[in-house]
Amino acid sequence: MTLSLAIWIVTALAAFAAMEGWAAFLHGKVWHHALWSVHRSHHAKRRGLFERNDALSFLHAPVATGLILYGCMGAPGPLREAAFGFGLGMTAFGVAYVLVHDGLVHRRLPVSGLARIPYLARVRDAHRVHHSTGGPPYGLFLGPLVLARRAAGAEPAASLDAAPASPARAATAAARQRAR
């Protein structure tokens, strides 16, 4: 049991960390491009309880569920334990993402008290930068670090701005131009 617990903890933490990078990649390279027709609803004023973009939140749940189920019912061994840990890490990331992103940032859940945690308040502010510009940071939990690195000049702005404008950036720029 001790080895199993160690495998669960290590793989859950690894999955949680990897999901931030994966989410940032999907958000910046897929949602703001190929799936912009769905994700656009998240950058517009919401009418009602749900938005089309909510469908994107459920894409990883079947994978996490399958990993957890395999971890519960698969043949005994390290692979089964790792699958269980990865499934737990993905699920923990999903829960944290919903609480912070949908709850704290977009006020869809009553979790405003999370802003008393200074880092989560910075996460909220960084994500609001994304909504005001349509550009980075695309990740959630590392958003403040991405902004700090860009401000310090560690990441050349040209590499980010030289890329073709995403539909989100174009829409944001057009909206700002109309507001002037």
C-alpha positions as CSV (number, residue, x, y, z in Angstrom):
1,M,0.0,0.0,0.0
2,T,2.9,2.4,0.7
3,L,4.3,2.0,-2.8
4,S,0.9,2.5,-4.3
5,L,0.3,5.7,-2.3
6,A,3.7,7.1,-3.3
7,I,2.9,6.4,-7.0
8,W,-0.5,8.0,-6.6
9,I,1.0,11.2,-5.1
10,V,3.8,11.5,-7.6
11,T,1.7,10.9,-10.6
12,A,-1.2,13.1,-9.4
13,L,1.2,16.0,-8.8
14,A,2.8,15.4,-12.2
15,A,-0.6,15.3,-13.9
16,F,-1.8,18.5,-12.1
17,A,1.3,20.3,-13.3
18,A,1.1,19.0,-16.8
19,M,-2.5,20.0,-17.1
20,E,-1.6,23.7,-16.7
21,G,0.8,23.5,-19.6
22,W,-1.7,21.5,-21.7
23,A,-4.5,23.9,-20.9
24,A,-2.4,26.9,-21.8
25,F,-1.4,25.2,-25.1
26,L,-5.1,24.3,-25.9
27,H,-6.3,27.7,-25.0
28,G,-3.7,29.6,-27.0
29,K,-3.3,27.3,-30.0
30,V,-6.7,25.6,-30.4
31,W,-9.5,27.5,-28.6
32,H,-8.3,30.9,-29.9
33,H,-7.9,29.5,-33.4
34,A,-9.7,26.3,-34.6
35,L,-12.3,26.3,-31.9
36,W,-12.8,30.1,-31.7
37,S,-16.4,29.7,-32.9
38,V,-17.1,27.9,-29.6
39,H,-14.7,29.7,-27.3
40,R,-15.8,33.2,-28.5
41,S,-18.8,32.9,-26.2
42,H,-16.4,33.0,-23.3
43,H,-15.1,36.4,-24.4
44,A,-18.6,37.9,-24.8
45,K,-21.1,38.9,-22.2
46,R,-22.9,35.8,-21.1
47,R,-26.6,35.6,-21.4
48,G,-28.0,33.0,-19.0
49,L,-26.3,30.4,-16.8
50,F,-24.2,28.7,-19.5
51,E,-22.2,29.6,-22.6
52,R,-21.1,27.5,-25.6
53,N,-17.5,27.5,-24.3
54,D,-18.7,25.4,-21.3
55,A,-18.7,22.4,-23.6
56,L,-14.8,22.6,-23.8
57,S,-14.6,22.1,-20.0
58,F,-15.9,18.6,-20.3
59,L,-13.4,17.3,-22.9
60,H,-11.0,15.8,-20.3
61,A,-13.5,14.3,-17.9
62,P,-13.9,11.0,-19.8
63,V,-10.1,10.6,-19.9
64,A,-9.7,11.3,-16.2
65,T,-12.6,9.0,-15.5
66,G,-11.2,6.2,-17.6
67,L,-7.8,6.5,-15.9
68,I,-9.4,6.4,-12.4
69,L,-11.6,3.4,-13.4
70,Y,-8.5,1.5,-14.8
71,G,-6.7,2.4,-11.5
72,C,-9.6,0.8,-9.6
73,M,-10.3,-2.2,-11.8
74,G,-7.2,-2.9,-13.9
75,A,-4.7,-5.6,-13.4
76,P,-2.5,-5.0,-10.3
77,G,0.8,-3.3,-11.0
78,P,2.6,0.0,-11.3
79,L,0.7,1.0,-14.5
80,R,-2.6,0.7,-12.7
81,E,-1.4,2.8,-9.8
82,A,0.1,5.4,-12.2
83,A,-3.2,5.6,-14.1
84,F,-5.1,6.1,-10.9
85,G,-2.7,8.9,-9.9
86,F,-2.9,10.6,-13.2
87,G,-6.7,10.4,-13.2
88,L,-6.8,12.0,-9.7
89,G,-4.4,14.7,-10.8
90,M,-6.4,15.6,-13.8
91,T,-9.6,15.6,-11.7
92,A,-8.0,17.8,-9.0
93,F,-6.8,20.3,-11.7
94,G,-10.3,20.3,-13.2
95,V,-11.9,21.1,-9.8
96,A,-9.3,23.8,-9.1
97,Y,-9.7,25.3,-12.5
98,V,-13.5,25.5,-12.2
99,L,-13.3,27.1,-8.7
100,V,-10.7,29.6,-9.6
101,H,-11.6,30.4,-13.3
102,D,-15.4,30.1,-13.3
103,G,-15.8,31.0,-9.6
104,L,-13.1,33.6,-8.7
105,V,-12.4,35.1,-12.1
106,H,-15.8,35.1,-13.7
107,R,-17.9,35.1,-10.6
108,R,-20.1,32.2,-11.7
109,L,-19.6,30.5,-8.3
110,P,-19.7,32.0,-4.8
111,V,-16.0,31.7,-4.0
112,S,-14.9,35.4,-3.8
113,G,-13.2,34.6,-0.5
114,L,-10.5,32.8,-2.6
115,A,-9.2,36.3,-3.5
116,R,-7.9,36.6,0.1
117,I,-5.1,34.2,-1.0
118,P,-2.7,36.7,-2.6
119,Y,-1.5,34.4,-5.4
120,L,-5.1,33.6,-6.4
121,A,-5.9,37.3,-6.6
122,R,-2.9,37.7,-9.0
123,V,-4.2,34.7,-11.0
124,R,-7.6,36.4,-11.3
125,D,-5.9,39.7,-12.4
126,A,-3.7,37.9,-14.9
127,H,-6.7,36.1,-16.5
128,R,-8.5,39.5,-16.7
129,V,-5.5,40.8,-18.7
130,H,-6.1,37.9,-21.1
131,H,-9.7,38.9,-21.5
132,S,-8.8,42.5,-22.1
133,T,-6.2,41.8,-24.8
134,G,-7.1,38.4,-26.2
135,G,-3.5,37.5,-25.9
136,P,-1.2,35.8,-23.2
137,P,-1.4,34.5,-20.6
138,Y,-3.4,31.6,-21.9
139,G,-2.8,29.4,-18.9
140,L,-4.5,30.1,-15.6
141,F,-2.4,29.2,-12.6
142,L,0.9,30.4,-14.1
143,G,-0.6,33.5,-15.6
144,P,1.0,35.9,-13.1
145,L,4.4,34.4,-13.8
146,V,3.9,34.7,-17.6
147,L,3.0,38.4,-17.2
148,A,6.0,39.0,-14.9
149,R,8.4,37.3,-17.3
150,R,7.0,39.4,-20.2
151,A,7.3,42.6,-18.2
152,A,10.9,41.8,-17.2
153,G,11.7,41.3,-20.9
154,A,12.7,37.7,-20.4
155,E,10.3,36.7,-23.2
156,P,10.7,38.8,-26.3
157,A,7.4,40.5,-27.2
158,A,8.2,40.1,-30.9
159,S,7.9,36.4,-30.6
160,L,4.4,36.7,-29.2
161,D,3.3,39.6,-31.4
162,A,4.9,38.4,-34.6
163,A,2.6,35.4,-34.8
164,P,-0.5,35.8,-36.9
165,A,-3.3,37.4,-35.0
166,S,-5.8,35.0,-33.6
167,P,-9.5,35.6,-34.2
168,A,-9.7,36.5,-30.5
169,R,-7.0,39.2,-30.8
170,A,-8.5,40.5,-34.0
171,A,-12.0,40.7,-32.3
172,T,-10.5,42.4,-29.2
173,A,-8.6,44.9,-31.3
174,A,-11.7,45.7,-33.4
175,A,-13.8,46.2,-30.3
176,R,-11.2,48.6,-28.8
177,Q,-11.1,50.5,-32.1
178,R,-14.9,50.8,-32.1
179,A,-14.9,52.1,-28.5
180,R,-12.6,55.0,-29.5
